Amino acid sequence: MPEGPELYMSAQFVNQTCRNNLFSGQILKSSVSRQPDIDWNEEAYTISAVTRGKELKLTLQSITNDHKENKKCAKKQNKTLDIVFQFGMSGKFDFYEANELQKHAHLNFFTKTENNKSVQMVLSFVDYRRFGKWQPNGNWSVERGPCVLTDYIPFRENILKNVELSVFRKPICEVLLNQKYFNGIGNYLRAEICYRGGIPPFQDAKSVLEPLLTETKEVKIKSEKPDILQLCHLLPNEVINLGGTGYDPENRDPDYSKFTEWLQCYYKPGMKNMADHNKRTMWYDGNPGPLKPSVEKVRKIKRKKKVSEEVEKTVLKKPKVEKNRKRQKTAVGPITRRNVTEEESIKKGKKKPSAASGNADLEKSKLEAAGKRKVTRRKQSTGSVSDTNISDSIQSKHKKVGNTVRRSRRVNKI
């Protein structure tokens, strides 16, 4: 999930990219996005960006080619629009050619082209998981406190004046994710802050922060042995100074190795992890602290093995297997009672019973039983009419009996 440093670097990317570009026309939203439409259609406008913690604000400002127009055009020239973004789990900005619009580009700003001489480009908000949000005519969220990067002094004062509140009686690792006080801190930063500060992650936040009340207020940030609030400012700045895009679990950044080498605790071999009370994974080392969850849930790490390109090709290209109608017996499989009996019958020379042969035997037995019943009926009929001196009057009254007699006589003759 992008944290404060990642959004700060995204704002730098937008400002560097849009510095020498003008944008024009409507803002295109993807059909699958549920975020609000942007009512904006200007002939020419500029884009700039600024961040505050885990929020980024784009500012669109319309311009005119003729700066000597009358005062009526002044309002049009100063028309602006602010769009506040939250990146969610995988949000980012990208700049590329407009004819190669990405699948997950959910909000697109197109550059202005003059007489089709230049290639049209697009600035896109790309979000693979679609947890990102934007709000037109928006402003910074009231529920978020000062930024740990850009507003260090207000950030520190906001925490120390509220340290007596009940929210600071929770574990320090959980309080570090509270954006009302630690705006810009996320999962990997809290692990690095607690580890480098030597703080048990499940120690109550009040006992960790109260000693800072007695210290004198210093504008200068310490670097030899910084406290936890100073680490909240120093470590994000270190990530920014690394360059690249910061935390990027999908390895889209070619310089991502710099970030992984900078990490000392988060996802590092030999470190422990545990789910906190909010089911967020906390990485740590040593004693977790007295407020650890009663049920310790450890996350299993699944690391991908590195394989060469040739091996990947052979793995990806699976051989085509023709599906036979008859099910063949596998050479190796689980041993069951049915398999054992079938193997014994095959060794003795018996054929393996099948469903079709079983049905044929059943039908044959039914036919034999029906034939036996017919023979017994005929025998009974011949025994009951054994006397040949039956009168014609009785035969006329009982035609059915007469018929049976004639049939029985034919049988006797045969």
N, C-alpha and C positions, 0 to 999 in steps of 0.2 A: 504494500500500500504506500503510495507517495506520501512523504512527510514534509515538514517545513523546508529542508534543504532542496528537495526535488521540485517543489513548487517555486522556490526562489530561482532555481536554475532554469525552470520553464519560462519564467518572466524575463530572464536575461536573454533566452533564446528568441522570444517573441520580439523584444526590443531591438535586438541586433538584426533580425530578419526583416522587420517591417520598417526599419529606419530609412531605407532607400527605395521603398515601394509604396505606391498608392493603390488603394482598393476601390472597387466600384461595384454598383448594382446591389441586388438583393442578397441576403444571407440564406444559404441553402441548408435546410435541416433534413436529416435522413428520415425515411418513411417509417422506420421501426422505432425511432426515439419517441418517448413519451414526455419529453421536456417541452417547455413552452416555445412557441414560434417567436422570432425576432422581427418586429415591424421596423424595417430599415431598408431604404432604397435611395442611396445617394450617388450622384454622378462621380464623386471623388471624395475619399475620406482616408484618414490615417488611423493606425492602431498602435496603442501602447499598453504596457502591462505593469502591474505592481502587485505585491503579495503582502499578506498579513497572516502569519501562521500557516494553516492548512487551507487558506482561501486565496484565490487569484482573481484580480479585477482587470478586465479588458476595457479600455476606454476608446470609443470610436468618436472621431471628430471630423466633421465635414469641412471641406475647403472649396474655394473658388479659384479659377485660373486668373481672373482679373482682380487685383487687389485694390483697384481704384474705383470700384463700384460705389454707388451711393449708399446712404445709411440704411436703406430698405433691405439691402442684402447682408447687413451685418448680422442680423439674427440667424440667417441661413448659414453664414460662415461659422458661427459659433455653436452650431447645433452639435450636441454631444450625446452619447449613450454609454452608460456603464453596464457591463455584464459581469456578474460575480460567479465564479466557477468553484466547484468542489470536485476534486479529481476521483473520489471514490477509491476503487481498488486498483485501477489500471489506466487512469486518464493521463493524457499527455498532449502536447501540441506538435504538429509536424508541418513542414513546408515543402511542397513538391509540385510537379506539373499538373495542371487541371485535368488533362485528358487521362490521367492515371489515378482517378479518384479511388481512395481506399474503401474497402468494404465496411470497416468499422469507423469511418469518418462521419460523425453525427452532427457537426456544425461546421460549415465551410464559408470562408471569406475569400472572394476571388479578386485578383489584382486587376488593375486597369491596363488595357492594351491600347496603343496608339496606332491606328491604321494597319492593324494585324502584323506589325513589324516585330513585336516582341512576343515571346511565348507566354501565354497566360499561366500564372501560378495560383496556388490555393493554400491558404493557411487553414488547417483542419484541427478540430478537437477530436482526437482519436481515443476511443474507449472500448476495449475489447469485451469487458464484462458488463458494461452499461450500468454501473453503479454511480457514475459521475452525474453531477447536476449543474445547471446554470439558471440564473435568475436575471432577466432584463430589468433595467432601472433599479438594480439592487444595490445594497450597501453591505458593509461588514456586519457579520452576525453579532447580535447583542450577547448571545450566549458564549461567545469566545472572548478570552482575555487578551492582553497585550502579547505581541509576538516575541518569542524567545530570541529571534534573530535581530529584528530591527528596533524593538522597543525594550531593551534589556532593563533599564532603570524602572520604568513603569511595571514591567513584568515582575521584578524582584519585590517592589513595594506592594503590589497587589497580593502576593502570597504572604508576606510577613505580617501584613495588617489583618489577614483573615485566618491566621494559623490556629486560632482558638476554636474555629468552627468544627462541627462534628465530622465534616467530610475528610479532615486531616487525621482522623482516628483510624482510617483504613490503612492497609499496607501501602508503603511508598510506591511500589511498582504499579499499583492500580491508580493511585492519585496522579502519577506522572502522565497517565492517558486522559486525565480530565482536562479538556480543552478550555474550560472556563479559567483555569489557572496556568496550564502548561500548553499554550496554543502553539502547535508545531511539533510537539514531541509524539513519536509513534513507537511501534513495537521494538524496532532494532535500536533506536536511540535510548529507550529506557533501559534496555539490557546493557548497553555500553556505559551509560551514566552510572548505574548501580555497581557495575563491575569495576570500573576505573576509580570510582569514589570509595570502594571498599565497604559498600553499604549492603546489608542483607536485604534482599528484595521484599521480604514479607515482614519487615520491621515497620511499626506504625509511623506514619509520616510526621506526626506531631513531635515525637521524640527526636526525629532526624532534623527538623527545621527549627525547633525552639532555640537551640544554641546559637543560631544565626541572629537572634534578636539582640543579643548582648554585644555583638560586634559593631564597630563603628561603620557608618555608611561610607563606602569607598566607591567613587566613580570608576576608578581604574580596576580592571579585571585582573585578578591574580592568575599566574600561569604556573608557579612552582607547585603549590598544593591547593588547587581550587576546591571550593565547597560544591555542594550538589547544584545550587542555582547557577553558579558560574559554569559548571560543566554543561548545563542546559543551553548555554550560549556558546561556549567554546567548541563543543563537538559538532554541532551543525555547521559552524564556520569551517571546521576542518574538512568536512565532507564537500563543501562548496569549493574549497581551494584544491581539492583533488582533480576537479574538472570532470568532464563526462556528464552523465545523467544521474549519478548517485545510485540509490538502491534500484536495481533492475533485475528482478528474479528471472525474467525471460531472456536474459543475456542479449538484449538488443544493442547494447553499447559495446563497441569493440574494445574500449578501455575499462571494462568492468572489473578486470583483475586488480586494478588499483584500489577499488572500493573493498573487494574481498580481503585484500592484504591489510587494509586499514582496520577492519573488524578484528576485535580481540576476544569477543564473547559470543556474539550472536551467530548461531549455527556453526560454531567452531568445534572441532573434535576435542573430546575430553571434557566439554562443558555439560552441565546438567540442564534439564528443562522440566517445567511443571506448569500445568494449567492453573491460572489464578481463579478467583471466585467468579469472574466474568467469562471463563473458558477461553481466555487469551493465553497463548503460550509465552511463558517467561523463561529466558535463558539466564543462568547464573552459575556461580562456582562457590563451593564452601557451604556454610550454614544458611539455609533459606530464611530463617527468622521465626519468631514465635507465632505469627498470624498466618502461617501457611494453611492451605485447605486440609480438611480432615481426610479427604480422599485424594491421594496424590496420583494424578493422571500424567503419565509421561508420553510425550509424542515421539513416535518412531520415525527416524530419518531414513528416507529412501533416496539414496544418491545414485545418479545415473552414471553408468560405466562409459568411459570414453572408448570409442571404437573408431577404427580407420574408415575412410570413405569407401574402400573396396569391400570391407566387411558389411557396412551399412547397405550397400547395393545388393549384396547377396542375400541379406536378411530381408530387405524390402521386396525383392523379386522372388515370390514363393512359386514353387513348381505347380503347374496345373494338374489336378488330380481328377480323373474321370469318375463320376459317380455311377457305380454299378447298381443294377436293380436289386440283385441279391445281396444280402448283407453277409460280408465275409468275416470270418473269425479272426480276431487280432492275435498276433503271435504272443504278445505280452499283455497281461491284463489282471484284474483282481481275481483271486481264487474264490469261487463260489461253489456251493453244493451242486448246482446244475452243471457247471463245467466239469466237475469231477466225475459225475455219473455219465456224462456224454463221452468223456475220454475213455472210461472203462468199457462202455458199449462199443466204441470204435475199435479198441484193442481186441475184444472178443469177436469181432467180425460183424457185429450188428450194425444195421444202418441207423443213422441218427433220425429219430422220429421228428416228423414235421407236422405242422398244423393241417396241411392239405391231406396227408395220408391218414391222419386221425379222423378227419371228417368223412373220408371215403369208407373207412372201416365201420364207422357208426351207421352210415347209410346202408351198407351191405348187411349188417346185423339186423337192421329194421326190416329190410326186404325178406330176409330169411324167417324172421318171426311172423311176418304177415303171411308168408307161404305156408308155414306150419299151421296157422289158425285156419286157413282155407281147407287144408287137408282134413283137419279134425272135424270141421263142419260137414264135409262131404261124407265122412265115415258115419257121423251121427245121423245124417239124412238117410243113408242106405240101411242103417240098422232099424230105424223107426218104420220104414216102409218095406219090410222083408216079405210080407205076404203078397203073392201075385194075384190072388183071387179077390181083389177089391171090386166092389160093385161099381157099375157105371154111374149110378145115382150119386154115390158119395164123391166120385171124381168130378162130376159136374158141379156139385155144391162147393167143393174145395179145389178150385182150379190150380191154386198155388201148390197144393200138396201133390196134385197130379203132375204138374210140371217137374217137381222135385223127383217124383217117381221115375218119370221118363229119363231125367238126367242121370239118376242113379242106375237105371237099367243100362244106359249107354256105358257108364263107367264099368259095370259088371261085365258087359260083353267085351270091352277092351281088355 
